[in-house]
Amino acid sequence: MADTQRFADRVALVTGAASGIGETTARMFAAEGAAVVLLDIQKEQTLRVEQEIRASGGRALAVPGDVRNADDCREAVDAAVATYGGLDIAFCNAGIFERGNVVDQTMEEWDVQIDTLLKGTFLTCKYAVPAMRARGGGSIVLSGSNCAHIGCAGRFAYTAAKAAMPVLAKQLSNDWFHGANIRTNCVSPGQVLTGMTTRTWQQETGAAEDTPVPDAVAERWQRPEEIATTVLFLASDEARDITGVTIPVSRTALLRVAGMRSR
């Protein structure tokens, strides 16, 4: 367990908690004392994360489900309230990526990405906000992307959905901060090495499933921990006066692109 216990009295809901950034963030919340509710469509992996957090002395509850389904999102929030007494934090992290530009992106690929990323965020917040109001406030962190700020080749639907997150952080703050003490912020990762990005690289290159992504693909791959630390900061009392902002955790991606365009 971590030396600090910033979240000892808090209950956190993490979507997309079975792998990647979501799993790492859930583990870090638990290590700092939070009771963590894990919502992910991957049932076996979600149960594995729950068991491993508990084995390490943390508090965790797996609620396998699909963020595209209103009943599943409601069930996850209800489970947080019934099991741990309420909900203080929500990290809307569930995501999916299907490569494609405006010409070759299929309707099915568009729908699954918009529904998972955008509708999933809507449904998670729809049920999280009332539970947070009942606790006297809370913190929501949305998962953005550097693609939301600069665009990314071959990521048409993904970029469209991620581009909404910075504005939704402002909208949720306008709607719920002053009257309900619910802060909402957004974190925008860069090139993070996860199972999803590994699979994407393998599909794009035709590499075998067991082929690791070479370091040469990115100047330096970010690790999920580097994103999770910012999520925990935004959810903590240390950020009590921060709401409606987006923090790019993408190293120099935005600066590098701006510099290239200025020459």
ZAMAR-437339 format. One record per residue: x, y, z of N, C-alpha, C, O in turn. Coordinates in pm, whole numbers, plus 50000, padded with zeros to 5 digits. Example, Ala and Ser with C-alpha at 12.3 -4.5 7.8 and 13.67 -1.06 7.14 Angstrom:
2
513194943150780512304955050780513204967050780514244966850846/512854977550708513674989450714512905000350787513415011450804/
# end
This chain:
263
500844988050000500005000050000500885012550000502035012150043/500315023749950501075036149942501265042450079500505039750172/502315050850090502565057650216501485067950247501135070050363/500945074450143499895084350162498525077650150498365067750079/497565083350220496185078150217495235089650186494305092350262/495475096350073494675108050038493195104850022492345113750035/492875092249993491495088649959490905078650058490025070750022/491375078950181490965069050281489465068850304488895058350336/488805080250290487365080950314486575082650185485425086950189/487175079450072486545081949943486175069049871486775058449893/485175070349785484745059249701484895063749556484365074149516/485615055949477485905059549339485355049249241485495037249263/484725053849135484275045449025485225047548909485465058848866/485765036648857486665037348741486065028848631485835016948650/485815034848515485335027148400486525023448312487535030448309/486375012348242487515007148168488625002948262489805005248236/488224996748375489154994148485489884980948474490674977648563/489654973348369490244959948360491624959648295492284949248295/492054970948240493344970948172493834985248155493094994848176/495094986448114495644999248076495585010148181495835007648299/495245022148138495205033748226494165031848336494395035648450/493025026048302491975024048401492405014648512492195017648630/492985003448476493444993948577494505000248667494424999048789/495465006948607496535013148685495975023748779496385024648895/495045031748730494455042248813493655036248928493735041049041/492905025848900492135019249005493045013849114492765015349233/494145007649074495095002249172495715013549255495915011849376/495995024749193496605035849266495605042349361495975046249472/494355043549319493315048449411493225039349533493205044049647/493175026349509493055016849619494275017349711494145016449833/495455018949651496675019549731496695031849821497365031849925/495965042149781495895054249864494605054849946494205065549991/493975043349965492895042250061491485042450009490555039950085/491285045249881489925045849827489305032049814490005022249789/487995031449832487235019649791486915021549643486375031849604/487265011749561487185013449416486155004049356486174991949382/485255009549277484285001749201484775000949058485045011148994/484904988849008485504986248877484424982748775483754972548789/484264991048674483274988548569484004986348437484714995148389/483814974648380484464971348253483704960048187483114951648255/483714959948056482984949747980483714936247983483104925947955/485004936248017485804923948022485634917548161486344921148255/484704908248172484314902948302485464896348377485734899848492/486124886848314487174879348384488314888448428488854886948538/488694897848342489784906848376489374916548488490194920148572/488114920648487487644929548593487664922448728488074928248828/487234910048730487264902048853488704899748899488974899449019/489614898048803491024896148839491574908548909492264907349010/491274920248856491764932648918491184934149058491894937949151/489894931149073489264931749205490004922749304490354927049414/490234910449264490874900649353492294904949389492714903349504/493024910349294494404914249320494484926549410495374927449494/493554935849394493524947449483493204942949625493834947549721/492234934149639491884929149772493034921449835493294922549954/493724913549754494844905749805495964914649857496714910649946/496074926649802497114935949847496654944749963497384953650006/495434942150013494924949650127493994961050093493584968450182/493664962649966492784973349925491324969349922490984957649942/490474979049896489044976749885488624978349739488894988749678/487974968149684487574968649544486334960249522486124950049588/485514964849429484294957649392484164957749240484074968349179/484174945949179484004944749035482514944649000481724937149058/482154953148905480794953348851480924952448699480844962648631/481124940448645481294939148501480084944648427478944941648461/480354952648325479254958548250479764967248137480974969148121/478824972448060479114980047939478674994547961477504997047992/479585003947946479235018047968478225023047866477635033647885/478035015847758477015019847659475615016447706474635020747645/475515008947814474235004347866473875012147992474615011748090/472745019047990472355027348104472185019048230472575023448339/471605007248218471384998848336472714994848401472814994148523/473734992148319475024988248373475684999848448476274997948554/475575011848393476145023548461475405026448590476025029748692/474095025248587473295027348708473645016848813473745019948932/473815004548770474144993748863475484996248932475624993649052/476465001248857477795003848915477715014549022478315013249129/476965025348995476815036049094476015030949214476375033649329/474945023649188474145018149298474985008749385474825008449507/475885001049322476744991949397477704999749486477984995549599/478205010949436479085019349517478365024549641478905024449751/477135028949621476335034349732475975023149831476115024849952/475525011749778475095000849866476244994549942476094990750058/477394993349879478524986349940479384995450026479834991650134/479615007649977480565016350046479945029350099480645037550160/478655031150078477965042550136477835054950051477235064750095/478385054849930478275066549845479265066349732479895056149706/479415077849665480355079149556480945093149560480225103049567/482275093949554482975106749560483725110149433483915121849401/484155099949359485035101949244484575093049129484185081549151/484625098449008484375090248889485435093348785485625104948748/486115083148739487075084548630486465077948507486395065748498/486015086248412485355081348291486425077948188486855086548111/486845065648190488025061648115487765051248007488615049147920/486625044548010486365033747915486515038647771485995049147735/487225030747691487445035047553487695023547459487925012147500/487635026747331487875017147226488385024947106488065036647088/489195018347023489725025046905489615016046783490015004446786/489065021646675489025014946545489555024646442488985035346420/490655021046378491315030046286490435032846164489715024146117/490495045346113489775048845992489705063845972489635071446069/489735068245845489515082345813488075084345771487275074945775/487715096545730486315099445701485775091245584484565089145575/486645086545497486195078745381486045064045416485035057845380/487045058245484486995043645505486495039445642486365027445667/486195048845732485605044945861484195039745836483385046545774/483895027745884482565022145863481585027745966481995033046070/480315026445937479295031146031479385023346162479195028946270/479675010446152479795002246272480955007046359480835007846481/482085010146294483245015146368482965028846429483365031546543/482275037346355481885050446408480995048746530481235054846635/479965040446518478975038946625479595033446753479305038446862/480445023146742480975016946863481915026446936481975026247059/482635034846862483535044246928482775056046989483055060047102/481825061546915481045072646968480225068047088480115075147188/479645056147079478825051147189479675048247313479265051547424/480835042047294481665038647410482275051047473482195052847595/482875059447393483605070947445482675082247490482845087847598/481705085647406480865097347433479605093747511479325099547616/478845084247459477645079947531478015073647665477315075647765/479115066247668479545060147793479875070447899479575068548016/480505081447858480795092347951479505098847999479355101748117/478575101147907477275106847943476555098148046476075103348147/476485085248021475745076548112476435075148248475775074748351/477755074448247478475073648374478195085948459477905084848578/478295097648398478055110148472476595111648510476285117248616/475695106948426474255108048453473895102048588473075107548662/474515090648620474195083948746475175087348857474855086148975/476375091648820477355095248922477015108448989477185109849110/476525118048913476265131348969475265131149085475555137049189/474105124549073473185124249187473805117949311473555122449423/474595107449292475245101049408476255110349472476385110549595/476965118049392477915127749446477195139149517477645143849622/476095143549462475315154149528474875149749667474855157649761/474505137049678474085131849808475215131749909474955131650030/476455131949862477635132049950478135146249976479085148350052/477495156049912477925169849929478995174349832479605184849852/479235166549728480215170449627481025158649578480835147349623/481915161349486482735150649432483635155649321483715167649295/484305146249256485215149649148485055139749034485065127649054/484905145148913484825137048792486045140348707486395151948689/486685130048656487795131948562487445124748433487165112748433/487485132048323487205126448191488515122848123489535129448144/488475112448041489675108047970489655113547829488865109347745/490545123047804490655128847671491785122447591492085110647609/492395130247504493495125347422494175137247357493535147547333/495475135947330496125146747256495525148147117495655158747055/494855137647067494165138646937493065149246940492735154946836/492505151847058491455161947070491985175847042491215184747007/493285177947056493875191147042494575193146908494655204346858/495075182346850495875183946728495365175546611495815177446498/494425166446637494015157046533495045146046518496245148446538/494595134146483495515122846465495105115346340493935111746323/496055112846253495765106246126495135092546150495575084946237/494075089546072493455076346080492655073946205492405062446243/492235084646270491475083146395490245092246392490075100546481/489415090646293488335100246270487285099946381487045110146445/486675088346404485635087546508486235089446647485655096146732/487395083646669488055084646799488335099246834488045103646945/488885106646738489185120746762487915128746784487885137746868/486875125646709485605132846726485075131346867484625141046928/485115119146919484615116647054485525122947160485035129147255/486835121547143487755126947243487735142247243487985148447347/487455148447128487405162947120486285168747206486345180447244/485275160647237484175165447321484565166647467483965174447541/485575159047511485855157947654486265171047721485765174047829/487165179147662487495191847726486295201047744486175207947845/485395201147645484205209647655483215203947755482585211447829/483085190747759482195184647858482685187248000481875188848091/483995187848019484525191148152484085205148193483735207448308/484085214448099483615228048127482105228148151481625234748243/481375220748067479915220648081479475214748214478605220248281/480065203548251479725197348379480105206448495479395206948596/481205213548482481605223048586480595234348597480215238248708/480175239648484479165250248485477865245548547477205253148619/477495233248521476215228048569476235224348717475225225848786/477385219448766477365212848897478365217749001478315213349115/479275226648964480285230649062479705239849170479805236749289/479125250849130478685260649229477495255649311477415258349431/476585248449249475415244049322475585230849395474865228049491/476525222449349476635208949405478055205349447478285194349498/479005214349427480395211849467480985199549399481745191949458/480625197849271481175186849192482125192849088481715200349000/483395189349101484395194149007484525184148891484405172048911/484765189348771485015180648656486205186048578486245197748541/487165177248553488335180748474488615169648374487985159148375/489565172448287489895162948180491405161048176492155170748192/491835148848154493255146048133493425140747991492685131947948/494405146147920494625142247780495965135247764496995141947756/495965121947759497225114647742497795116047601497095119947507/499075112847589499715112047459499835097547417498845090347411/501065093247387501295079647338501585070447457502715069547504/500535063847504500645055347622500685040747579499855036247499/501635033547631501755019347595500795011047679501005009147799/499745006147616498744997847682498414986047591498944984847481/497544977347640497104966347556496424971147429496604965347322/495614981947441494894987047325495844992847221495694990147102/496825000847265497755006647169498654995947107499054997046991/498974985747185499764974747130498994967447022499534964546915/497714964447049496894957646949496724966246824496744961046712/496574979446842496434988446728497684987946641497584987046518/498854988546704500104987946627500224974646554500654974346439/499864963746619499944950646555499024949746435499394944146332/497814955446447496874955246335497374963846219497234960146103/497944975446252498404984446148499624979246074499804982045955/500454971546143501694966746084501624952346037502504947645964/500574945246080500484931146047501364922346133501574910646102/501884927946242502764920246332501954909546406500754911046425/502624899146445501964888446520501504893546656502024903346709/500504886646712499894891146836500874891746953500704899747044/501884883346949502834883047060504054892047036505024891447111/503994900346931505114909246901505004921946982504014929246968/505974925147067505924937547144506164949547054506824948546951/505624960947094505824973247019507264978047038507694979847151/507994980046930509384984546946509454999046993508565007046965/510495002347065510665015947117510715026247006510375037947029/511115022246887511265031746777509935037446729509925047546658/508815031246767507505036246722507205049946781506565058146715/507645052546900507435065546965508765070447020509645062547052/508895083847029510105089547087510335083847226511455080147262/509265083147303509285075947431507855072547467507025081547484/507555059847478506215055947519505955060647662506785058947750/504775066347682504355069447818503825056747884503385047447816/503865056648015503345045348092502015049348156501805061048185/501125039748178499835042948240499985050348373499145058748406/501045047248449501255053848578501405068948562501005076548651/501965073248450502185087448429500875094948407500785106948435/499875088148357498555094148342497795093248474497135102748515/497895081848539497145079448662497505089448771496635093648847/498775093348780499165102848884498425116148868498065122548967/498205120348744497465132748720495995130948753495365140048808/495435119448720494035116748755493845117548906492905123748954/494745111248981494635111549127494775125749181494065129649273/495685133549123495815147449166494505154949144494035161849235/493915153749025492685160948995491535156549084490625164449112/491555144049128490485138949214490695142449360489785140849441/491885147049395492235149149535491875163149584491535172049505/491945164949715491705178049775492775188249735492555200249747/493915183549690494955192549644494485200849525495005211749500/493505195749451492975202649334491595208449361490785209849269/491315211649486489955215849524489475228349450488265230449437/490395236549402490005248749330490165247349180490095257349108/490375235249132490555233048989489335226048932488995214948974/488675232448837487525226248771487375232048631487665243748608/486925223648539486685228048402487935229048316487895234848208/489035223248363490285224448287490675210948226490215200448270/491535211648126492105199748064493615200448078494245210448043/494195189748130495645188948145496185178948044495925167048056/496955183747946497615174447854498795167747923499735174547965/498755154547934499875147047988500465139447870500365127147860/501085146947781501515141147653502945144947620503335145347503/503735147747725505105152147707505125164547620504485174447655/505825164447506505905176647424505095175347296505355182447199/504115166447295503375164047170502755176747115502895179546996/502075184547198501435196647149502455207147109502305213747006/503515208647189504535218447158505295214647031505605223246949/505575201747016506335197146900505555199746772506125204346672/504255196746773503445198946654503345213746624503445217946508/503145221946730503075236346709504375241546649504365249946560/505495236346699506785240646648506985236846503507515244646424/506555224846468506685220246330505855228846236506285231946125/504675232746280503785240446195504255254946179503925261646082/505035259646276505455273646272506655275646180506975286946144/507305264546141508485266046056508105266745908508985267945823/
# end
